[in-house]
């Protein structure tokens, strides 16, 4: 599997920045993208979840921010992991 460009960077930064330790870890990353690039985000997440992410010991969830006030972010990725898996 190959992820390239800014979408791979966003996904890897999110996964690598999640908390380590004995307690459940989680991380939230929000970012902005253009409407025409939104399907590329979903495709990159699908490729990762069907490849290397298949063995990930937690959950990775992609949200679309539809109503978020003045925040320019269009998407949010939330990563969770069970204790002892980092």
Secondary structure, DSSP 8 states (H G I E B T S, - for coil): ----HHHHHHHHHHHHHS--SSS-EEEEEEE---GGGHHHHHHHHHHHHHTGGGG-SEEEEEEE-S--TT----EEEEEEE-TT--
